[in-house]
Amino acid sequence: MGVAYYTIDQASKILQLSESTIRRAIKKGDIPRAKFCGKILIPAWFIEQGFEKGEIIE
C-alpha cells in the first residue's frame, strides 16, 4: 500500500512549488486538504492525479 497523504513540505518538493504557493492554493480551495494532529495533509490521489493529467498548479 502506498502513501495516502503528504505534508506540505513533501508536496512542495514533489510538485516543485514553494510551500507558500501550496498554502495559498489550499486556502483558495484549489488543493484539497485534511488535518491530522494539527498538521495539514494533502491527499496523495490529488498529487498523483495532477501528474497523470500533466497539470501544473499556479
MIDOBA-964926 format. One record per atom (N, C-alpha, C): residue in one letter; atom name; x, y, z; residue number from 1. Coordinates in nm, 4 decimals, m for minus. Layout:
BEGIN
[A; CA; [X; Y; Z]; NUM]
...
This chain:
BEGIN
[M; N; [0.0848; m0.1184; 0.0000]; 1]
[M; CA; [0.0000; 0.0000; 0.0000]; 1]
[M; C; [0.0890; 0.1242; 0.0000]; 1]
[G; N; [0.0518; 0.2225; m0.0796]; 2]
[G; CA; [0.1326; 0.3428; m0.0935]; 2]
[G; C; [0.0982; 0.4487; 0.0100]; 2]
[V; N; [0.1512; 0.5655; m0.0119]; 3]
[V; CA; [0.1288; 0.6794; 0.0753]; 3]
[V; C; [m0.0121; 0.7329; 0.0521]; 3]
[A; N; [m0.0828; 0.7668; 0.1602]; 4]
[A; CA; [m0.2184; 0.8198; 0.1487]; 4]
[A; C; [m0.2191; 0.9724; 0.1497]; 4]
[Y; N; [m0.1260; 1.0317; 0.2238]; 5]
[Y; CA; [m0.1210; 1.1770; 0.2381]; 5]
[Y; C; [0.0229; 1.2256; 0.2368]; 5]
[Y; N; [0.0408; 1.3497; 0.1958]; 6]
[Y; CA; [0.1715; 1.4147; 0.2007]; 6]
[Y; C; [0.1607; 1.5412; 0.2854]; 6]
[T; N; [0.2698; 1.5745; 0.3534]; 7]
[T; CA; [0.2756; 1.7020; 0.4237]; 7]
[T; C; [0.2960; 1.8126; 0.3200]; 7]
[I; N; [0.2797; 1.9357; 0.3625]; 8]
[I; CA; [0.3016; 2.0479; 0.2705]; 8]
[I; C; [0.4468; 2.0484; 0.2228]; 8]
[D; N; [0.5397; 2.0185; 0.3118]; 9]
[D; CA; [0.6814; 2.0144; 0.2745]; 9]
[D; C; [0.7061; 1.9081; 0.1678]; 9]
[Q; N; [0.6521; 1.7893; 0.1872]; 10]
[Q; CA; [0.6699; 1.6823; 0.0893]; 10]
[Q; C; [0.6052; 1.7187; m0.0444]; 10]
[A; N; [0.4839; 1.7736; m0.0385]; 11]
[A; CA; [0.4132; 1.8116; m0.1604]; 11]
[A; C; [0.4882; 1.9203; m0.2366]; 11]
[S; N; [0.5482; 2.0147; m0.1638]; 12]
[S; CA; [0.6223; 2.1222; m0.2312]; 12]
[S; C; [0.7427; 2.0669; m0.3065]; 12]
[K; N; [0.8062; 1.9655; m0.2505]; 13]
[K; CA; [0.9209; 1.9039; m0.3186]; 13]
[K; C; [0.8763; 1.8231; m0.4403]; 13]
[I; N; [0.7663; 1.7510; m0.4264]; 14]
[I; CA; [0.7162; 1.6696; m0.5374]; 14]
[I; C; [0.6676; 1.7588; m0.6519]; 14]
[L; N; [0.5902; 1.8613; m0.6176]; 15]
[L; CA; [0.5319; 1.9486; m0.7190]; 15]
[L; C; [0.6266; 2.0591; m0.7648]; 15]
[Q; N; [0.7383; 2.0733; m0.6951]; 16]
[Q; CA; [0.8377; 2.1773; m0.7235]; 16]
[Q; C; [0.7750; 2.3164; m0.7168]; 16]
[L; N; [0.6990; 2.3367; m0.6090]; 17]
[L; CA; [0.6373; 2.4658; m0.5795]; 17]
[L; C; [0.6768; 2.5061; m0.4383]; 17]
[S; N; [0.6723; 2.6347; m0.4105]; 18]
[S; CA; [0.7042; 2.6786; m0.2750]; 18]
[S; C; [0.5903; 2.6406; m0.1809]; 18]
[E; N; [0.6242; 2.6310; m0.0526]; 19]
[E; CA; [0.5235; 2.5991; 0.0471]; 19]
[E; C; [0.4164; 2.7076; 0.0519]; 19]
[S; N; [0.4563; 2.8330; 0.0333]; 20]
[S; CA; [0.3579; 2.9416; 0.0370]; 20]
[S; C; [0.2594; 2.9321; m0.0796]; 20]
[T; N; [0.3061; 2.8888; m0.1959]; 21]
[T; CA; [0.2171; 2.8699; m0.3107]; 21]
[T; C; [0.1152; 2.7606; m0.2804]; 21]
[I; N; [0.1602; 2.6525; m0.2199]; 22]
[I; CA; [0.0708; 2.5428; m0.1850]; 22]
[I; C; [m0.0292; 2.5880; m0.0790]; 22]
[R; N; [0.0165; 2.6621; 0.0200]; 23]
[R; CA; [m0.0744; 2.7117; 0.1250]; 23]
[R; C; [m0.1803; 2.8047; 0.0668]; 23]
[R; N; [m0.1415; 2.8907; m0.0275]; 24]
[R; CA; [m0.2387; 2.9798; m0.0925]; 24]
[R; C; [m0.3428; 2.8993; m0.1703]; 24]
[A; N; [m0.2974; 2.7967; m0.2411]; 25]
[A; CA; [m0.3891; 2.7129; m0.3191]; 25]
[A; C; [m0.4848; 2.6365; m0.2278]; 25]
[I; N; [m0.4361; 2.5939; m0.1124]; 26]
[I; CA; [m0.5224; 2.5270; m0.0151]; 26]
[I; C; [m0.6274; 2.6252; 0.0356]; 26]
[K; N; [m0.5832; 2.7463; 0.0682]; 27]
[K; CA; [m0.6745; 2.8483; 0.1191]; 27]
[K; C; [m0.7830; 2.8845; 0.0172]; 27]
[K; N; [m0.7450; 2.8892; m0.1125]; 28]
[K; CA; [m0.8403; 2.9187; m0.2192]; 28]
[K; C; [m0.9332; 2.8007; m0.2473]; 28]
[G; N; [m0.8958; 2.6815; m0.2014]; 29]
[G; CA; [m0.9758; 2.5619; m0.2267]; 29]
[G; C; [m0.9344; 2.4864; m0.3508]; 29]
[D; N; [m0.8212; 2.5252; m0.4098]; 30]
[D; CA; [m0.7717; 2.4572; m0.5300]; 30]
[D; C; [m0.7067; 2.3228; m0.4980]; 30]
[I; N; [m0.6578; 2.3096; m0.3759]; 31]
[I; CA; [m0.5955; 2.1847; m0.3317]; 31]
[I; C; [m0.6742; 2.1339; m0.2115]; 31]
[P; N; [m0.7214; 2.0081; m0.2178]; 32]
[P; CA; [m0.7922; 1.9526; m0.1021]; 32]
[P; C; [m0.6941; 1.9277; 0.0121]; 32]
[R; N; [m0.7465; 1.9295; 0.1329]; 33]
[R; CA; [m0.6599; 1.9061; 0.2480]; 33]
[R; C; [m0.7345; 1.8296; 0.3553]; 33]
[A; N; [m0.6565; 1.7687; 0.4413]; 34]
[A; CA; [m0.7090; 1.7029; 0.5604]; 34]
[A; C; [m0.6208; 1.7499; 0.6752]; 34]
[K; N; [m0.6735; 1.7435; 0.7955]; 35]
[K; CA; [m0.5943; 1.7787; 0.9133]; 35]
[K; C; [m0.5867; 1.6571; 1.0030]; 35]
[F; N; [m0.4667; 1.6311; 1.0534]; 36]
[F; CA; [m0.4462; 1.5203; 1.1455]; 36]
[F; C; [m0.3431; 1.5636; 1.2474]; 36]
[C; N; [m0.3796; 1.5605; 1.3717]; 37]
[C; CA; [m0.2900; 1.6003; 1.4821]; 37]
[C; C; [m0.2329; 1.7404; 1.4587]; 37]
[G; N; [m0.3148; 1.8290; 1.4061]; 38]
[G; CA; [m0.2724; 1.9666; 1.3848]; 38]
[G; C; [m0.1912; 1.9910; 1.2587]; 38]
[K; N; [m0.1633; 1.8861; 1.1833]; 39]
[K; CA; [m0.0870; 1.9020; 1.0590]; 39]
[K; C; [m0.1811; 1.9032; 0.9399]; 39]
[I; N; [m0.1500; 1.9881; 0.8429]; 40]
[I; CA; [m0.2260; 1.9910; 0.7186]; 40]
[I; C; [m0.1648; 1.8873; 0.6249]; 40]
[L; N; [m0.2497; 1.8025; 0.5722]; 41]
[L; CA; [m0.2049; 1.6957; 0.4830]; 41]
[L; C; [m0.2777; 1.7056; 0.3499]; 41]
[I; N; [m0.2070; 1.6719; 0.2433]; 42]
[I; CA; [m0.2626; 1.6746; 0.1080]; 42]
[I; C; [m0.2788; 1.5304; 0.0610]; 42]
[P; N; [m0.3972; 1.4938; 0.0142]; 43]
[P; CA; [m0.4193; 1.3563; m0.0314]; 43]
[P; C; [m0.3260; 1.3193; m0.1473]; 43]
[A; N; [m0.2704; 1.2003; m0.1392]; 44]
[A; CA; [m0.1792; 1.1534; m0.2439]; 44]
[A; C; [m0.2512; 1.1425; m0.3779]; 44]
[W; N; [m0.3798; 1.1068; m0.3769]; 45]
[W; CA; [m0.4537; 1.0930; m0.5039]; 45]
[W; C; [m0.4546; 1.2240; m0.5803]; 45]
[F; N; [m0.4592; 1.3367; m0.5090]; 46]
[F; CA; [m0.4621; 1.4659; m0.5765]; 46]
[F; C; [m0.3305; 1.4928; m0.6495]; 46]
[I; N; [m0.2204; 1.4653; m0.5835]; 47]
[I; CA; [m0.0886; 1.4883; m0.6438]; 47]
[I; C; [m0.0678; 1.3921; m0.7603]; 47]
[E; N; [m0.1027; 1.2656; m0.7416]; 48]
[E; CA; [m0.0861; 1.1661; m0.8482]; 48]
[E; C; [m0.1763; 1.1978; m0.9673]; 48]
[Q; N; [m0.2978; 1.2442; m0.9420]; 49]
[Q; CA; [m0.3912; 1.2803; m1.0478]; 49]
[Q; C; [m0.3361; 1.3969; m1.1301]; 49]
[G; N; [m0.2753; 1.4935; m1.0649]; 50]
[G; CA; [m0.2169; 1.6071; m1.1340]; 50]
[G; C; [m0.1041; 1.5660; m1.2271]; 50]
[F; N; [m0.0218; 1.4707; m1.1829]; 51]
[F; CA; [0.0877; 1.4243; m1.2664]; 51]
[F; C; [0.0361; 1.3453; m1.3858]; 51]
[E; N; [m0.0705; 1.2668; m1.3658]; 52]
[E; CA; [m0.1265; 1.1887; m1.4761]; 52]
[E; C; [m0.1816; 1.2808; m1.5848]; 52]
[K; N; [m0.2456; 1.3883; m1.5447]; 53]
[K; CA; [m0.3046; 1.4801; m1.6419]; 53]
[K; C; [m0.2031; 1.5821; m1.6942]; 53]
[G; N; [m0.0884; 1.5904; m1.6285]; 54]
[G; CA; [0.0128; 1.6869; m1.6700]; 54]
[G; C; [m0.0206; 1.8288; m1.6300]; 54]
[E; N; [m0.1084; 1.8443; m1.5305]; 55]
[E; CA; [m0.1488; 1.9775; m1.4870]; 55]
[E; C; [m0.0471; 2.0357; m1.3905]; 55]
[I; N; [m0.0339; 2.1660; m1.3951]; 56]
[I; CA; [0.0559; 2.2372; m1.3042]; 56]
[I; C; [m0.0276; 2.3377; m1.2287]; 56]
[I; N; [m0.0111; 2.3401; m1.0983]; 57]
[I; CA; [m0.0818; 2.4367; m1.0140]; 57]
[I; C; [m0.0058; 2.5674; m1.0175]; 57]
[E; N; [m0.0752; 2.6765; m1.0401]; 58]
[E; CA; [m0.0097; 2.8066; m1.0449]; 58]
[E; C; [m0.0504; 2.8912; m0.9284]; 58]
